[in-house]
Amino acid sequence: MSTEFDSPDDSFDEFALPAPVDEVATPEPLAFAPWHKPRKQYVRRYQWAHHADKLIQQLRDTGALIDGAPVRYLTLPGPDLFDVKLIADVCAEHGQTLHYTGFCYVRETEAVRLRRHTRQFEVDRAGLVHAGSSVHVSRLEDITLANSEARTLMRRSGPYDIVNIDACEPIANSHTDQTGRLVDAIRSIVEFQLGAQRRPWVLYLTTPVQIDSISPQSLDALYQQVLQNVQGDPDFAAEFGGKFVPGEPVEDFWARVSQDNGIEFIRAVTLGISKWLVHLAEQANFSVKKLPSYCYSMFRKEPFVPNMISTCYIFIPKPIEIFDQTGLTLNQTVPQGTAPLSDHIRALRRSFGIENLDTKMDSDLAVKQAMIDESKTLLTAAGYPVEDANHGYDLWLSTDPMEAREKDSVTQD
């Protein structure tokens, strides 16, 4: 059999040689980033790891994690998967494995993606991760769309025991785009979680909070959540009134703190978000307890007021009481005792008690040094040039405007 070519110029090489390819991507070079600072390590240790440990123990004690069931985790991981490794280590301490589902940015470069794949392989092969865990190249915000791939992936791997929304995006900087905002994604996750299981689960939320990152309409919606309790709960109104200028109407307080970035604006928005979550959960007969939270500054110049929150909530199903109206059986009497602290009062106290980690690092150098040491260990394990004479961690940290300010402050003292 003979083969005919279209022209005398045809070469067998065109059929035998592989097609040319673009330049092969290499992993993104390792460079220190804002989330490598000691205050972020404090959040990892004293918020994420601490509350994950408590939750996993509670789920084990109640028999929710049996027969090899993994702890299920929804996350927005960075390329190094530090949070996944952290939660996997906590699970291992309890003899549990971790099943994680992550979403990453669709706009990331191939170099970043390759770096993440490398880290994912290292984490998965350590034997702490359950089969089927993965990070998907899909926008978390797309879970609001009924037939999206993101929504399918989120529902397929859930429900989750821990949800970690560690975002650089504002929570609601627009009011018109109701399918592309972080707040809409949070609502979709909460709605799915509350309808899919009746056992405790934890939500971590990290997001920037400053006056240009929340639309006026969204800020007003958060205000309405607070106003609802001020008008309908005398105890809440009395305690809330003691948090600001005596005699100041709540609407004047909200308008005043919404004028400038800083701790008062952080407190007000954190309270509004907390009240929103409590009101959502109450519809599904869940309690939402706000846990201790932190704030810190990501500004690159003075006055370094806080503009990031790392807040935390545990959702707990309320008992469903069944009453026999026929009299055929006796109904249980409700034991008398001290009423539990209201979720609304707890949210108020914890929102106004949010701890500024910049202030903490300024005042407690031992804690700061411990977090620096832990950060170095974490980064070294990931291959960062921590001890490099020209590009090391200490030198990088010393060039940060806030760190330089803290060092000058200590020297002057």
C-alpha positions as CSV (number, residue, x, y, z in Angstrom):
1,M,0.0,0.0,0.0
2,S,1.3,3.4,-0.9
3,T,0.7,6.7,0.8
4,E,0.2,9.9,-1.3
5,F,1.2,13.3,0.0
6,D,-0.5,16.5,-1.1
7,S,2.6,18.0,-2.5
8,P,6.3,17.2,-3.1
9,D,7.2,19.5,-0.2
10,D,5.4,17.4,2.4
11,S,7.8,15.9,4.9
12,F,7.2,12.9,7.0
13,D,8.6,14.9,10.0
14,E,5.3,16.8,10.1
15,F,3.6,13.5,11.0
16,A,6.3,11.9,13.1
17,L,7.5,14.7,15.3
18,P,5.4,16.0,18.3
19,A,3.7,19.4,18.0
20,P,5.8,22.3,19.3
21,V,4.8,23.4,22.8
22,D,5.1,26.5,24.8
23,E,7.9,27.0,27.3
24,V,7.4,24.6,30.2
25,A,6.2,26.4,33.4
26,T,8.2,26.2,36.6
27,P,6.8,26.7,40.1
28,E,6.4,30.3,41.2
29,P,9.6,31.5,43.0
30,L,9.1,31.6,46.8
31,A,8.7,35.1,48.1
32,F,7.4,36.2,51.5
33,A,3.9,37.6,51.5
34,P,1.7,39.5,54.0
35,W,0.1,36.3,55.3
36,H,3.6,35.2,56.5
37,K,3.7,37.9,59.2
38,P,3.6,36.8,62.9
39,R,0.1,38.1,63.5
40,K,-1.3,35.7,60.9
41,Q,0.5,32.8,62.6
42,Y,-1.3,33.9,65.8
43,V,-4.6,33.5,64.0
44,R,-3.6,30.1,62.7
45,R,-2.6,28.8,66.1
46,Y,-5.0,30.5,68.5
47,Q,-8.1,30.7,66.4
48,W,-8.0,28.1,63.6
49,A,-6.1,25.3,65.3
50,H,-7.6,26.0,68.7
51,H,-11.3,25.9,67.7
52,A,-10.7,23.0,65.3
53,D,-9.3,21.0,68.1
54,K,-12.3,21.7,70.4
55,L,-14.8,21.0,67.6
56,I,-13.2,17.7,66.6
57,Q,-13.1,16.5,70.2
58,Q,-16.8,17.4,70.6
59,L,-17.7,15.5,67.4
60,R,-15.8,12.5,68.6
61,D,-17.4,12.6,72.1
62,T,-20.9,12.6,70.5
63,G,-20.1,9.8,68.1
64,A,-20.3,12.0,65.0
65,L,-16.9,10.8,63.8
66,I,-17.0,7.1,63.7
67,D,-16.1,4.2,61.3
68,G,-13.3,6.2,59.7
69,A,-15.4,9.2,58.8
70,P,-13.0,12.1,58.0
71,V,-13.3,15.7,59.2
72,R,-14.6,17.6,56.2
73,Y,-13.1,21.0,55.5
74,L,-14.0,23.7,53.0
75,T,-11.3,26.3,52.3
76,L,-9.8,29.0,50.1
77,P,-6.2,27.9,50.4
78,G,-3.1,29.8,49.4
79,P,-0.6,28.2,47.1
80,D,1.3,26.7,50.1
81,L,-1.8,25.1,51.6
82,F,-0.7,26.1,55.1
83,D,-4.2,26.0,56.5
84,V,-4.8,22.5,55.1
85,K,-1.6,21.2,56.7
86,L,-2.6,22.9,60.0
87,I,-6.1,21.4,60.2
88,A,-4.7,18.0,59.0
89,D,-2.2,18.0,61.9
90,V,-5.0,18.8,64.4
91,C,-7.1,15.9,63.0
92,A,-4.1,13.6,63.3
93,E,-3.8,14.4,67.0
94,H,-7.3,13.0,67.4
95,G,-6.7,10.0,65.2
96,Q,-8.8,11.4,62.3
97,T,-8.1,12.1,58.7
98,L,-9.0,15.3,56.8
99,H,-11.1,15.5,53.7
100,Y,-10.6,19.0,52.2
101,T,-12.3,20.8,49.3
102,G,-10.6,24.0,48.2
103,F,-11.4,26.8,45.7
104,C,-8.6,28.9,44.2
105,Y,-8.6,31.9,41.9
106,V,-9.2,31.2,38.2
107,R,-6.9,34.1,37.3
108,E,-3.8,32.6,38.9
109,T,-0.8,32.0,36.8
110,E,0.4,28.5,35.7
111,A,3.5,29.0,37.9
112,V,1.3,29.6,41.0
113,R,-0.8,26.6,40.0
114,L,2.2,24.3,39.7
115,R,3.5,25.5,43.0
116,R,0.2,24.6,44.6
117,H,0.1,21.2,43.0
118,T,3.6,20.5,44.4
119,R,2.5,21.5,47.9
120,Q,-0.7,19.5,47.6
121,F,1.3,16.4,46.7
122,E,3.5,16.8,49.7
123,V,0.5,17.3,52.0
124,D,-1.5,14.4,50.6
125,R,1.3,11.9,50.7
126,A,1.9,12.5,54.4
127,G,-1.0,10.1,55.1
128,L,-3.2,12.6,57.0
129,V,-5.5,13.4,54.1
130,H,-8.6,11.4,53.0
131,A,-8.8,10.2,49.4
132,G,-10.8,12.5,47.1
133,S,-9.5,15.7,48.6
134,S,-8.7,18.4,46.1
135,V,-8.3,22.1,45.3
136,H,-10.5,23.2,42.3
137,V,-9.8,26.1,39.9
138,S,-13.2,27.7,40.4
139,R,-14.5,30.9,42.0
140,L,-16.1,30.4,45.4
141,E,-18.6,33.1,44.5
142,D,-19.9,30.9,41.7
143,I,-21.6,28.6,44.2
144,T,-24.5,31.1,44.2
145,L,-25.3,30.0,40.6
146,A,-27.7,27.1,40.5
147,N,-26.0,24.9,37.8
148,S,-22.4,26.0,38.3
149,E,-19.5,23.7,38.6
150,A,-18.5,25.4,41.9
151,R,-21.9,24.8,43.4
152,T,-21.8,21.1,42.4
153,L,-18.3,20.6,43.8
154,M,-19.3,22.4,47.1
155,R,-22.4,20.2,47.6
156,R,-20.7,17.0,46.5
157,S,-18.0,17.0,49.2
158,G,-20.1,18.5,52.0
159,P,-21.6,19.1,54.4
160,Y,-18.5,20.4,56.2
161,D,-17.3,20.4,59.8
162,I,-15.1,23.4,59.3
163,V,-15.5,26.2,56.7
164,N,-12.6,28.6,56.3
165,I,-13.3,31.7,54.2
166,D,-9.9,33.4,54.3
167,A,-10.4,36.1,51.7
168,C,-8.6,39.1,50.4
169,E,-11.8,40.4,48.7
170,P,-14.2,42.7,50.5
171,I,-17.3,41.1,51.8
172,A,-19.8,43.3,50.0
173,N,-18.3,46.2,48.1
174,S,-21.2,46.2,45.6
175,H,-25.0,46.0,46.0
176,T,-26.0,45.4,42.4
177,D,-23.9,42.3,41.6
178,Q,-25.8,39.8,43.8
179,T,-24.0,36.7,42.3
180,G,-20.4,37.8,42.5
181,R,-20.0,39.0,46.1
182,L,-18.3,37.2,49.0
183,V,-21.4,37.8,51.2
184,D,-23.6,35.9,48.7
185,A,-21.2,33.0,48.7
186,I,-21.2,32.9,52.5
187,R,-25.0,33.0,52.6
188,S,-25.1,30.0,50.1
189,I,-22.7,28.0,52.2
190,V,-24.6,28.7,55.4
191,E,-27.9,27.8,53.8
192,F,-26.4,24.5,52.5
193,Q,-24.8,23.7,55.9
194,L,-27.9,24.3,57.9
195,G,-30.1,22.2,55.7
196,A,-27.6,19.3,55.2
197,Q,-26.8,18.3,58.8
198,R,-27.8,18.8,62.4
199,R,-24.5,18.8,64.2
200,P,-22.0,21.6,65.3
201,W,-19.8,23.2,62.7
202,V,-17.4,26.1,62.7
203,L,-17.1,29.1,60.3
204,Y,-13.9,31.1,60.1
205,L,-14.1,34.4,58.2
206,T,-11.2,36.7,57.3
207,T,-12.0,39.7,55.2
208,P,-11.0,43.4,54.8
209,V,-13.2,45.8,56.6
210,Q,-12.8,49.5,55.6
211,I,-15.1,52.3,54.6
212,D,-14.4,51.9,50.8
213,S,-14.8,48.1,50.9
214,I,-18.5,47.9,51.9
215,S,-21.2,49.5,49.8
216,P,-23.5,52.0,51.5
217,Q,-26.5,49.7,50.8
218,S,-24.7,46.7,52.4
219,L,-23.6,48.8,55.3
220,D,-27.2,49.9,55.9
221,A,-28.3,46.2,55.7
222,L,-25.9,45.3,58.5
223,Y,-27.1,48.3,60.5
224,Q,-30.7,47.1,60.2
225,Q,-29.6,43.8,61.7
226,V,-28.4,45.6,64.8
227,L,-31.3,48.0,64.9
228,Q,-33.7,45.1,64.9
229,N,-32.3,43.9,68.2
230,V,-32.0,47.4,69.7
231,Q,-35.7,47.9,69.0
232,G,-36.9,44.5,70.0
233,D,-34.7,43.4,72.9
234,P,-34.4,45.7,75.9
235,D,-31.5,43.8,77.4
236,F,-29.6,44.1,74.1
237,A,-30.4,47.8,73.8
238,A,-29.2,48.5,77.3
239,E,-25.9,46.7,76.9
240,F,-25.4,48.2,73.4
241,G,-26.0,51.7,74.7
242,G,-23.2,51.3,77.1
243,K,-20.7,50.7,74.4
244,F,-20.5,54.3,73.1
245,V,-21.3,57.9,74.0
246,P,-24.0,58.0,76.7
247,G,-27.3,59.2,75.3
248,E,-26.2,58.9,71.7
249,P,-29.0,57.4,69.5
250,V,-28.0,54.2,67.7
251,E,-28.4,55.8,64.3
252,D,-26.0,58.6,65.3
253,F,-23.5,56.1,66.6
254,W,-23.6,54.1,63.3
255,A,-23.3,57.2,61.2
256,R,-20.3,58.5,63.3
257,V,-18.3,55.2,63.2
258,S,-18.9,54.8,59.5
259,Q,-17.0,57.9,58.6
260,D,-13.4,56.6,59.3
261,N,-11.5,53.4,59.2
262,G,-10.4,52.0,62.6
263,I,-11.4,49.9,65.5
264,E,-14.9,51.4,66.0
265,F,-15.8,50.7,62.4
266,I,-14.4,47.2,62.7
267,R,-16.5,46.6,65.8
268,A,-19.7,47.9,64.2
269,V,-19.3,45.9,61.0
270,T,-18.3,42.7,62.9
271,L,-21.4,43.1,65.0
272,G,-23.5,43.6,61.9
273,I,-22.1,40.5,60.3
274,S,-22.5,38.5,63.5
275,K,-26.2,39.5,63.9
276,W,-26.8,38.7,60.2
277,L,-25.5,35.1,60.8
278,V,-27.5,34.7,64.0
279,H,-30.7,35.8,62.2
280,L,-30.0,33.4,59.3
281,A,-29.4,30.4,61.6
282,E,-32.4,31.1,63.8
283,Q,-34.6,30.3,60.9
284,A,-33.1,26.8,60.8
285,N,-33.3,26.3,64.5
286,F,-29.6,26.7,65.0
287,S,-27.7,28.7,67.6
288,V,-24.7,30.8,66.5
289,K,-22.1,31.5,69.2
290,K,-19.5,34.1,68.3
291,L,-16.0,33.0,69.4
292,P,-13.1,35.3,70.2
293,S,-11.9,37.2,67.1
294,Y,-9.0,39.4,66.0
295,C,-8.2,42.4,63.8
296,Y,-5.1,43.9,62.4
297,S,-3.8,46.4,59.8
298,M,-2.9,45.7,56.2
299,F,-2.2,49.4,55.5
300,R,1.3,50.2,54.3
301,K,1.5,53.6,55.9
302,E,0.5,55.5,59.1
303,P,-1.7,55.4,61.1
304,F,-1.9,51.6,60.7
305,V,-5.5,51.3,61.9
306,P,-7.0,47.8,61.8
307,N,-8.7,47.0,58.5
308,M,-8.8,43.2,58.5
309,I,-10.9,40.9,60.7
310,S,-10.4,37.2,61.5
311,T,-13.7,36.2,63.1
312,C,-15.1,32.9,64.1
313,Y,-18.5,31.3,64.8
314,I,-19.8,27.9,65.9
315,F,-23.2,26.8,64.7
316,I,-25.0,24.5,67.1
317,P,-28.4,22.8,66.4
318,K,-31.0,23.6,68.9
319,P,-33.0,20.7,70.4
320,I,-36.3,20.1,68.6
321,E,-39.0,19.8,71.2
322,I,-42.0,17.6,70.4
323,F,-45.2,18.2,72.4
324,D,-48.0,15.6,72.7
325,Q,-51.2,17.7,72.5
326,T,-53.4,14.6,73.1
327,G,-52.4,13.9,76.7
328,L,-51.6,10.3,75.8
329,T,-48.0,10.8,76.9
330,L,-46.5,13.2,79.4
331,N,-44.5,16.2,78.1
332,Q,-41.1,16.9,79.8
333,T,-41.1,19.8,82.1
334,V,-38.5,22.5,81.4
335,P,-36.0,22.6,84.2
336,Q,-35.7,26.0,85.9
337,G,-32.4,27.7,86.1
338,T,-30.3,30.5,84.9
339,A,-31.1,31.4,81.3
340,P,-28.2,30.9,78.9
341,L,-26.4,33.9,77.5
342,S,-28.3,35.2,74.4
343,D,-26.5,34.6,71.1
344,H,-27.2,38.3,70.4
345,I,-25.6,39.5,73.6
346,R,-22.7,37.2,73.1
347,A,-22.2,38.6,69.5
348,L,-22.3,42.1,70.9
349,R,-19.7,41.5,73.6
350,R,-17.4,39.6,71.4
351,S,-17.7,42.1,68.5
352,F,-16.7,45.0,70.8
353,G,-14.1,42.9,72.5
354,I,-12.3,42.0,69.2
355,E,-8.6,42.0,69.9
356,N,-6.2,44.1,67.9
357,L,-3.2,41.9,67.1
358,D,-1.0,44.9,66.2
359,T,-1.4,46.2,69.7
360,K,-0.8,42.8,71.2
361,M,2.4,42.4,69.2
362,D,3.5,45.9,70.3
363,S,2.9,45.1,74.0
364,D,4.0,41.5,74.3
365,L,7.3,40.9,72.6
366,A,7.5,37.4,73.9
367,V,4.3,36.4,72.1
368,K,5.5,38.2,68.9
369,Q,8.9,36.4,69.0
370,A,7.1,33.0,69.5
371,M,5.0,33.7,66.4
372,I,8.0,34.7,64.4
373,D,9.8,31.5,65.4
374,E,6.7,29.4,64.4
375,S,6.4,31.3,61.1
376,K,10.0,30.6,60.3
377,T,9.5,26.9,61.0
378,L,6.4,26.8,58.8
379,L,8.1,28.6,56.0
380,T,11.3,26.6,56.2
381,A,9.4,23.4,55.8
382,A,7.8,24.8,52.6
383,G,11.2,25.7,51.2
384,Y,11.3,29.5,51.7
385,P,14.8,31.1,52.1
386,V,14.2,31.9,55.7
387,E,17.9,32.1,56.7
388,D,19.2,33.6,53.5
389,A,21.7,36.4,54.2
390,N,20.2,38.7,51.5
391,H,16.6,37.6,51.3
392,G,15.8,36.0,54.7
393,Y,12.7,36.3,56.8
394,D,14.1,38.6,59.4
395,L,15.3,41.1,56.8
396,W,12.0,41.0,55.0
397,L,10.1,41.6,58.2
398,S,12.3,44.5,59.1
399,T,11.5,46.3,55.9
400,D,7.8,46.2,56.5
401,P,6.6,49.7,57.5
402,M,4.6,48.5,60.5
403,E,7.3,46.2,61.8
404,A,9.8,49.1,61.5
405,R,7.4,51.3,63.5
406,E,7.1,48.6,66.2
407,K,10.9,48.3,66.4
408,D,11.4,52.0,66.7
409,S,8.7,52.1,69.4
410,V,10.5,49.4,71.5
411,T,13.8,51.2,71.0
412,Q,12.4,54.5,72.3
413,D,10.9,52.8,75.3
